[in-house]
Every structure is written in structure tokens, then in C-alpha cells.
Amino acid sequence: MNEAALILEQVRMPMLGSPHRLDVDLRIGAGEFVAVVGPSRSGKSLIVELAAGLVSPEAGRVILLGHDWAVDVNDEPSPVRLRLGAVLQQPGLMSNMTLFNNVALPLRYHRASMSERDRESAVMAQLERLRLVPMRDRFPAELNQGEVRRGAIARALMLAPDVLLLDDPVAGLDAEMVLTLKAYVEERQADQPLTVVAALRSFSPFIEGADRLVLLRDGRVEADGTRDALAATVAPALRRYVG
């Protein structure tokens, strides 16, 4: 197997609002596109949060790009965070900034030496690919749910991360925009090595781009494999999540 980008090793922890506990072992190889699917309160969002280092497991280890999130020297943020792009359920665009400035924020903060011209060119290329150019000067309150989510994904990719974590990336997107997003992610993977982990709440054509599906139920991995393999083997009640 290729080098691991993400390892959840014997991870155990409670799940908010559920009588069940997350209890998983999971390894995702560098460059893989893995969709995490399953019923509500099965632990999908929690896996994204663990992978992003936003929560700590009660037991076990979470290792991203070789970095154990439990080991941050002197509580300093790990440099691995600059190699990670994440979009959570609440995309978190800054309400007092236009869409353009939200997407440009990582470059302003981490690429201060970049010229204004180059910065604008890089941001506009992202906005164009995600069909957001007409919204560049709008504030988040003036955008619909799908536009906010696409803007957050554009921002998450501005520093060309090695890992992209997405929680419900297709929320608020119509069928055409789902296909646009799928093509965009696949193009980014073709341009450079990019590991993608996406949690999805229902079947979507976005899943068709995944190398693997990890099916969760009640905090445990019910099945792990290709979409075709899972469609042929999982219980009928769970097949709706794999198409």
C-alpha cells in the first residue's frame, strides 16, 4: 500500500447525541480519494474533525502526514496545518469580508511576499473554476448555501495542501454544481498529489470520483472498499448510501 496520509489507530471516543461510541481503525493512503458515508450520527463528521486535529480521541492516535496530533511541541501549532485544507459543516467564511477576500486570506497571511497581481490572478483562477466570479464582491450573507461552500473549498485549496478534508461538500449544490465540484477535485488530484477525505450524508454523484468508500454505522466501520464492492455486499438497508 502507498504511504499513509491519514491513520486513525484504535481510536475510541464518545459521539455527541448518540448512545454509541466511535470505535475505528482506518488508514488512508497518500493520493486517495475516500468518501465516508452512512446514516446520521454514525461518526462521519467526527472523523473529519479528528483528522483535522480539532478534537482529540479518548483513546488511540490520529496521525496526519506523519504527525501525531497529540504531540505538538510546547503547544505550538504544527507546520502540518499548512499542508491541510478543511471545510467543515459550517464553512466559516468571514462575514465582514467579500468572497474574493475570504479566498485570498490564506495567501495574504502565509504568502505575504506574493505580489498583489499574482495574488489576484490565483484567486480569480479558483473562483472561475468553481463558477464564482460573478459573486467575487459579495459578502457571505449575500451568497446561498452552495456558493458559500464552494467559496470555502476554494479558500481551503489556495495553499495547495496535501490533504483536503470535506464535511458534506455537496450541501446546497444542484446537480450541475455537484458535477463541477467533482471535476474540480479530480483536476486538482491530477495536477498534484492530493488526498481527499469527504463525509457525505447521502448518495451523490460526487461519490463516483472516490477510490474507496468507508461505510460507518453506530460509530464503527461497517464496510470499506470500492463502490461496486460495497453495493454488492452491504445490507440492503445501507445500500442507499453507496448508490
C-alpha positions in Angstrom: 0.0 0.0 0.0 1.2 3.5 -0.7 2.4 5.8 2.2 -0.4 6.7 4.6 -1.6 10.3 4.6 -4.1 9.7 7.5 -4.1 7.0 10.2 -6.8 6.6 12.8 -5.2 3.9 15.1 -7.6 2.2 17.6 -9.5 5.5 18.0 -12.2 5.4 20.7 -14.4 8.3 21.9 -18.0 9.2 22.7 -20.2 10.6 20.0 -22.3 13.7 20.9 -26.1 12.9 20.7 -25.6 9.2 20.2 -25.6 6.3 22.7 -22.8 4.7 20.6 -19.1 5.4 20.7 -16.7 5.9 17.8 -14.5 2.8 17.5 -12.4 2.8 14.4 -9.1 1.8 12.8 -8.6 3.5 9.5 -5.7 4.0 7.1 -6.0 6.3 4.0 -3.1 6.3 1.5 -1.5 9.4 0.1 -3.3 10.5 -3.0 -6.5 8.5 -2.3 -10.0 10.0 -2.5 -12.1 8.4 0.2 -15.8 9.0 0.8 -17.0 8.4 4.3 -20.8 7.6 4.2 -23.5 6.2 6.4 -26.6 7.1 8.5 -26.9 10.1 10.7 -24.9 10.1 13.9 -22.6 7.3 12.7 -19.4 9.3 13.2 -18.7 10.8 9.8 -18.2 14.4 10.9 -16.2 13.3 13.9 -13.7 11.5 11.7 -13.2 14.7 9.7 -12.8 16.7 12.9 -10.3 14.1 14.3 -8.3 14.2 11.0 -8.2 18.0 11.2 -6.8 17.9 14.7 -9.8 19.8 16.0 -10.8 17.2 18.6 -8.7 14.6 20.5 -9.7 10.9 20.9 -10.3 9.5 24.3 -8.0 6.6 23.3 -5.9 5.8 20.2 -3.9 8.1 17.9 -4.6 10.2 14.9 -1.7 10.7 12.6 -1.9 13.1 9.6 1.0 13.2 7.2 3.2 11.5 9.7 2.3 14.0 12.5 0.6 12.7 15.7 -1.9 15.4 16.6 -1.3 14.5 20.3 2.3 15.6 20.0 2.5 19.4 19.5 5.8 20.6 21.0 5.2 23.5 23.5 1.6 23.6 22.3 2.8 25.4 19.2 0.6 24.8 16.0 2.2 22.1 13.9 3.5 23.1 10.5 1.4 20.2 9.1 -1.6 22.5 9.3 -0.3 24.4 6.3 -0.4 21.2 4.4 -4.1 20.7 5.3 -7.2 22.2 3.8 -10.5 21.6 5.6 -14.2 22.6 5.1 -16.5 21.7 8.0 -20.3 21.6 8.2 -20.2 25.3 9.0 -17.8 26.6 6.2 -16.6 29.6 8.3 -16.3 32.4 5.8 -15.5 35.7 7.4 -18.8 37.7 7.5 -17.0 41.1 7.1 -15.1 40.1 4.0 -16.1 39.7 0.4 -15.9 36.3 -1.2 -12.7 37.4 -3.0 -11.0 38.5 0.2 -12.1 35.3 2.0 -10.5 33.2 -0.7 -7.4 35.4 -0.7 -6.9 35.3 3.1 -4.5 32.3 3.2 -2.3 33.9 0.6 -2.3 37.3 2.5 -1.4 35.5 5.7 1.0 32.9 4.6 2.4 34.2 1.3 3.0 37.9 2.3 5.7 38.3 -0.3 3.4 37.4 -3.2 2.6 40.4 -5.4 -0.9 41.8 -5.4 -1.2 41.0 -9.1 -0.2 37.4 -8.6 -2.5 37.0 -5.7 -5.4 38.3 -7.6 -4.7 36.1 -10.5 -4.5 33.0 -8.3 -7.8 33.8 -6.5 -9.6 34.6 -9.7 -8.5 31.3 -11.2 -10.1 29.5 -8.3 -13.3 31.5 -8.5 -13.6 30.9 -12.2 -13.1 27.2 -11.9 -15.9 27.0 -9.3 -18.1 29.4 -11.2 -18.0 32.0 -8.5 -16.6 35.0 -10.5 -19.9 36.9 -10.5 -20.0 36.7 -6.7 -16.5 37.9 -6.0 -17.5 41.2 -4.4 -20.4 39.7 -2.4 -20.4 39.1 1.3 -21.2 35.7 2.8 -24.7 36.9 3.8 -25.4 37.6 0.1 -24.5 34.1 -1.0 -26.6 31.0 -1.0 -25.5 27.8 0.9 -23.9 26.2 -2.2 -21.9 29.4 -3.1 -20.6 29.7 0.5 -19.5 26.1 0.5 -17.8 26.4 -2.9 -16.0 29.6 -1.7 -14.8 27.7 1.4 -13.4 24.9 -0.7 -11.7 27.4 -3.0 -10.1 29.0 0.1 -9.1 25.6 1.5 -7.2 24.9 -1.7 -5.3 28.2 -2.0 -2.1 26.9 -0.4 -2.1 23.7 -2.5 -2.5 21.4 0.5 -1.5 17.7 0.6 -4.8 16.7 2.3 -8.3 18.1 1.7 -11.0 17.3 4.3 -14.6 18.0 3.4 -17.7 17.6 5.6 -20.8 17.4 3.4 -19.2 19.2 0.5 -22.3 18.9 -1.7 -24.8 20.6 0.7 -26.8 23.3 -1.1 -25.4 22.3 -4.6 -27.6 21.5 -7.5 -26.8 18.5 -9.7 -24.7 20.6 -12.2 -22.6 22.2 -9.4 -22.0 18.8 -7.8 -20.5 17.6 -11.1 -18.5 20.8 -11.4 -17.1 20.3 -7.9 -16.3 16.6 -8.7 -14.4 17.6 -11.8 -12.6 20.3 -9.9 -11.4 17.9 -7.2 -10.3 15.4 -9.8 -8.4 18.1 -11.8 -6.6 19.1 -8.6 -5.6 15.5 -7.9 -4.3 15.2 -11.5 -2.2 18.4 -11.1 -0.6 17.4 -7.8 -0.8 14.6 -5.2 -3.9 15.4 -3.1 -5.5 13.1 -0.5 -9.3 13.8 -0.2 -11.5 12.6 2.6 -15.1 13.6 2.2 -18.0 12.9 4.6 -21.4 12.7 2.8 -24.8 12.4 4.3 -26.5 10.7 1.3 -25.6 9.3 -2.0 -24.3 11.8 -4.5 -22.6 11.7 -7.9 -19.6 13.2 -6.1 -19.0 9.7 -4.6 -18.4 8.4 -8.1 -14.9 10.0 -8.0 -13.9 8.2 -4.9 -11.3 5.4 -4.9 -12.9 3.9 -1.7 -16.0 4.2 0.4 -15.9 3.8 4.1 -19.4 2.9 5.4 -20.0 3.8 9.1 -22.8 2.7 11.3 -23.1 3.4 15.0 -19.5 4.6 15.2 -17.9 1.5 13.6 -16.7 0.7 10.1 -19.4 -1.5 8.6 -17.6 -1.9 5.2 -14.6 -0.5 3.4 -13.9 -0.9 -0.3 -14.8 0.2 -3.8 -18.3 1.4 -4.5 -19.0 -1.6 -6.6 -17.8 -4.0 -3.9 -19.9 -2.3 -1.2 -23.0 -2.1 -3.4 -22.8 -5.9 -3.8 -22.1 -6.9 -0.2 -23.7 -4.4 2.3 -27.0 -4.9 3.9 -30.0 -3.7 1.8 -30.8 -1.0 4.3 -27.4 0.6 3.8 -27.1 0.3 0.0 -28.8 3.7 -0.4 -25.6 5.3 0.9 -23.4 3.8 -1.8 -25.8 4.1 -4.8 
